[in-house]
Amino acid sequence: MSAIVSNRSPISHGLRRQAIIESLLSDVMHGRLRPGQHLVTQELAERYGTSHTPIREALIALEGVGMINLLPNRGATVRRVTTQDIREICQVRRVLECEAVRSACGRIELAQLQALREAFDKLNASGGHSLSTFIQEARDCDSQLHDLIAASCDNQILAGELNRLKLLFRACRDVAWEHDKSRNDYRRLAEEAREHLAIIDALLACDARAASRAMSAHIRSGMNYWSRAVPASADAKAAVSTSKSSKSQSAPAAEGYPSARPRIN
């Protein structure tokens, strides 16, 4: 079961806030929170068993990545995730990550790159694993590579922006993968493995231009995939949620949140 975030939990304020951000962002991306739905601080605090402070901070962070609107006298409302939003997210990601991988070239220990290459090779050969295990391992390898590049780019502001936006990038990735999982379609996972190996090979060769080209191709490919899968997933869940809520018009706008609590990784 997922961990319950509360003021009594032995976790830091920062981890509590991040867990709330991840949970709300997932709900927006999956359509469990409907476009235009109001997010009430008191109700969110009760849902997560925490004070108002990390809730407000999480809402500000989500506004900063364009997932909610904070309006005077109206509070927080959920934005609709559109195909254009996904394209713009990927355009920003491509600029940042291509510069990061170019700058990181020659700064990453070869042993770290070799270990990651072996992990991706092992992932490609793990046909006997369950699909859920395969996706989790693919998620871990993907995150490790991109985090290593950001940490090695020798630019604190660039690394900070990638760290701020990576929750948004990974929420898009996870929703898209789940969209394919529901259809037993794993072609994109295989494509991503090949794209990651191209990035790693360019870094091993200390070829900054090739590394940047490989990263650009990886993100462009992901943009085409995300822009189909993410809005489709959000719209489908939102339609179901709207249908259910129409049967109980008297319910408060913020009711109907899923009972799942965010995970602390």
KOLTI-269048 format. One record per residue: residue in one letter; x negated, y, z negated of N, C-alpha, C in turn. Coordinates in pm, whole numbers, plus 50000, padded with zeros to 5 digits. Last residue first. Example, Ala and Ser with C-alpha at 12.3 -4.5 7.8 and 13.67 -1.06 7.14 Angstrom:
2
s487154977549292486334989449286487105000349213 a486814943149220487704955049220486804967049220 
! end
This chain:
265
n490905076250226489895067350281488575068750207 i494015076050108492725081850076491675072150123 r497025080850287495965072050241494715080250208 p500225094250183498995094450261497945085550202 r503195073650153502265083250098500975083050181 a506465069750286505045066150287504205077350228 s509065076850308508565075050173507095072050167 p509855103450537509525089450508508905088350371 y512385127650477510975124450490510775109650465 g514985134250432514745124750539513295121850563 e515165169950380515375156150341515105147050460 a515035195750468513765188950441513945174650395 a517675204350496516825202950614515585194850587 p520105185350305519155196350320518185193650434 a523155172250446521855169750383520945181650404 s525475175650587525365182850461524015181050394 q525405159350807525155173450827524945180850696 s524765131250885524855136550747524515151250748 k524475124851142525535117851071525695122850928 s522265137451226523545143251269524715136651199 s520165121751148520495133251064521835139251102 k520065102451352520405098451215520865110251132 s519325118451569520565110751574521025106651434 t516845127751485517935137251504519285130251506 s515375103851484515575111151359516735120851369 v515405097551756516005088351660516325095551530 a514005119951852515375117251899516095107951804 a511525116851731512355128351695513805126251737 k510555094251858510865093551715511765105051673 a510315104852121511125092952096511525092151949 d508555126452089509935128952134510835117052105 a506195113152008506835122851920508295125051959 s505655097052235505855090952103506605100352011 a505355116752431506365106152447506685099752314 p503175132152341504525137952344505615127452357 v501175109952360501495117052235502865123652240 a500955099152626501365090952513501855098952393 r500155119252808501315110852835501855104352708 s497995130952690499085139852733500315132152776 w496235109552647496935115652534498155123652580 y495345105252915496015094752839496845100552725 n494105128552988495155123053074496005112753000 m492255130352776493285140552793494435135252879 g490505108852817491395108752702492525118752715 s489195118553044489965106253053490965105452938 r487945140652928488895142553038489795130253054 i486275127852745487355136352694488385139152803 h484525113552915485265106752808486475114952764 a483395133753070484225123653135485095116353033 s481965147052867483015154052940483955144153008 m480135127252792481115132152694482275139052765 a478675125153029479405113452978480465117652877 r477575150853045478475146053151479305134253102 s475995150552813477085160252824478085155952931 a474195130352882475035128852762476225138252768 a472925141253104473745129253122474665127153002 r471625162652974472585165253081473505153253101 a469925149652792470985158452743472045161052849 d468545121352745468975128652864470185137152827 c467445101952579467145116252554467455124852677 a468295076552597467345080752699466905095252681 l470155076652394468965068252379467875072152478 l472065093052515471355097852395470085089752372 a472915075852718472305088752754471535094552636 d473985055352563472845052452650472135065452692 i476155068752440475045063552359473805061052445 i477775074052665477265085052581476045080352502 a478315047952749477625057252840477035069052763 l479735038452530478435032452561477645041352656 h482075053552556481195055552439479805049852465 e483095042452792482725056652787481795059652670 r483615016252711482635018752818482175033352817 a485575021652519484345014852479483255017252583 e487595032952675486895041152577485585034752533 e488445010552822487855021952891487035030552794 a489524995252614488384990052689487675001352764 l491625012252540490595008652443489345003552512 r493185012152772492485024352734491395021552631 r494284986552777493314990352879492525002652839 y496154974752620494904978652556493834982552659 d499394971052549498554976052658497274981652597 n501674964552399500634954452421499724958152539 r503254984852328503484979452463502474968652498 s502374992652086503784988752094504124982552229 k499835000952157499994988752079501424983652089 d500285025352279499905013852361500095000752288 h500945039852050501865039852163501565027952254 e498625037251907499825030551858500895029751966 w496975053652064496675039352051497885031552001 a498265078352025498165072652159497875057652153 v497895081951751499255080851804499225074451943 d495085083451742495775072651674497195070751726 r494495106851895493955093651931494775082351872 c495815126551743496205124051882495745110151926 a494325124051509495755121651504496285118751645 r491845131751599492045117651563493525114251546 f492185159251645491745150351753492105135851722 l492895167251385493835169051496493475159751611 l490595161151246491845155051204492895155951314 k488695177751372488675163351400489935156151351 l488585204651316489535200251418489605185151435 r486605206951121487935212451096488975206651191 n484405195451250484925189151128486335194051097 l484045213851454484385200051488484955192751367 e483375236051297484585236251379485015222251419 g480955227051182482095230551098483395230751175 a479305224351405479645212351327480865214951239 l479175251551473479735241851566480165229251493 i477915261151242479235266351280479925256751376 q475465247251237476425245651128477815250551166 n473705229251445474475241751451475605240551350 d472565204551497471715215451448472395229151463 c473875181251557473805191551662472985203751622 s474425160451388473065161351441472875172751540 a477085159651323476135161751213474715164151263 a478175153451575478445166451512477415169551403 i477215127051607476845137651702477045151351640 l478465114251393477005114551400476535125551495 d481165116951462480665123351340479155124551343 h481255101051694481525115451705481055122951580 l480575075651581479795081751689480005096751693 q482565071451385481155071651348480315078551455 s484945070951534484725081451436483245082651400 d484535047451689484765060451753484435071851657 c484375027951487483225030451575483335044151642 d486975029851375485785032351293484575035651379 r488595022851594488755035951530487495039551450 a487754996651636487545006551742487635020651685 e488674985451398487234985551425486904995751534 q491434989051434490764995251320489254995951342 i491864973551664492124987951667491404994951553 f491204947851566490474953651678490644968751682 t493164943951373491764944551333490934951151441 s495414943051540495314953351437493874955151390 l494864920451697494944933551760494804944751658 s492394897951562493774902551576493754916551634 h489644884851758490204892251645491684895551669 g488564873651983489334864951895489974872151778 g487034892152121488354888852174489204880552081 s484714908952079485534903451971486944900252018 a483074922152251483034907452255483984900952156 n483414948652193483824944052325483904928852333 l482234948951939483674951751954484184946452088 k479594945052006480294934951925481794936551937 d479114969152138478974956352210479724945152138 f479504986751926480424987152040480334974452123 a477374978651761478744978051709479754978351823 e475184984051924475464970151887476894968551836 r475365011751921475515004452048475854989752021 l474875017051653476195020151709476415012651841 a472215008751640473215002251555474625004751608 q471045026751818471025012451849472075005051767 l471435050451676472085048651805472135033951844 q469815045451453471235048051435472005045851565 a467305042651574467875031151502469375033051480 l466775067951671467085057351766467725045251698 e468255096051517467315084851507467765073551601 i468835125151701469415113651631468405102251631 r467735144151860467735146851715468295135051634 g468065138952125466705139252074466605141551926 c471035157052135470145148252211468705150052163 a472535176452018472125165151934471125155952003 s473155193552226472225198252122471705186852036 r474915177352368473735182852435472685187052331 v476885173152180476085161552223474825166152297 a477855199652150477315192352036476425180852082 e478835205852403477725213652348477065206252233 c480865186752412479795186552512478595194452465 e482485194652197481755181952189480665180752296 l483495220252277482755218452152481895205852155 v484755215352526483755225852512482865223352390 r486535194652456485485192252554484375202752543 r488275206952272487425195952228486265193852325 v489585224752441488755229852332487775219152285 q490885205952601489995215752661489045221552557 c492485192452416491375185152480490395194652548 i494315212552352493505206452247492285199752308 e495475216152603494685226952546493805221952432 r496795191552634495765195652730494875206652673 i498595193052421497575182552422496455186152519 d500195214752502499445215252376498295205252379 q501345204152734500415215452745499595216952617 t503025184952622501915180652707500885191752721 t503765194852280504025193752423502795188552497 v505285192851981504025189252046504315186552193 r506965218951816507055207751910505685205351974 r506275226951474506225230151616506405217451699 v508145231551176507365222551260507435227051406 t507745258950951508575251051040507675243151135 a507575274750636506905266450736507935258750819 g509215306250581508395295050538507805287550655 r510655328950611511225316650666510425304250625 n509355351550523510745349450477511405336850535 p507105349250791507575356750675509045354350648 l506125316250893506765328850925507225335950798 l504055293751023504325299950894504835314050921 n504435264951219504495279551214504785283851072 i502195237451289503375243351226503305258351241 m500005231751448501035221551436502295226551364 g497655247251482498785249051572499925239151561 v495655247451303495455238751420496695238351508 g496665265151113495405268251179495105259651300 e498845251651013499095263251099497835266651178 l497405233450863498175228550977498585239951070 a496345250350666495445242950755496175238150880 i498715258350542497875268350607496915261750706 l499525233750440500365240450539499565251150614 a497475228950254497665219850365498495226350476 e497935249950073496665249350147496775240150268 r500445242549974500285255250048499015255050131 i499685218249851500705218349956500565231050040 p497865225649654497375217949769498395217149883 t499835241849495498615247249555498085238749670 h501975228949375502225236449497500945240449568 s500875195549271501295209349249501515216449382 t502305162849341501205172149318501765186049296 g503775141849465503455141549323502295150649287 y504725142649720503335138349702502905138049555 r507395150949675507095139149758505695133749729 e507045174349531507685162749466507375149949544 a505865190049729505145187649604505735175649530 l507935190749915506685183949948505865180949823 e509795205749771510135191949809508885184049848 q508425230049745508835222649627509125208049661 t508075237950018506935235249930507315226749811 v509685225350295509885232450169508805228350070 l509785229750624508995222550524509025230650396 h512305226450870511685234450765510945225350666 q512045217751213512385213851077511615222250976 g511135223351466512035232951404512405229551261 p510825189451550510545203351587511595212751529 r510815166951265511385171651390510955185951422 l508725142251160509145155851128509565162351259 r508295120951320509065118551197509495131751134 g506715123851541508095128351551508935125451430 h504055118351526504935107051551506405111151565 m503035143551467502645137051592503565125451628 v504165148051212504475157051324504205149951456 d503035127051064504485128051075504905137051191 s500315133551084500805121051142502305121551162 l500365157150936499975157551076500455144951149 l501035147450683501965156350752501645156950901 s498725131450631500065125750628501055134350706 e496595149750648496635138050736498045132250745 i497295167550440497185172250579497325160550675 i497085150450221498395156350254498395161250398 a494355145050226495315134050240496695139250279 q493305170550180493075164050308494055152550332 r494145174949912494625183550020494455176850156 r492695154449786494155154849776494735163149890 l490095161849841490605149249896492115148949893 g489995186149695489775186049839490315173449904 h490355178149431491365186749492491245186249645 s489455143249394489195157549393490335165049459 i491095118449191490495122849315490355137949311 p492605101649007491205105448986490525109049117 s495905115148969494995106249040493565110949021 r497555133748863496935124448768495945115148835 n498595147249072497655154548988496965145448889 s498585123449344499215130849235498145137849155 v499225102649603498465114549567499205121849458 i499035068449618499905079749587499035091249541 a497755048849887497575054949756498525066649739 s499655023550052498925035950052498835041749912 m499164988050000500005000050000499135012450000 
! end
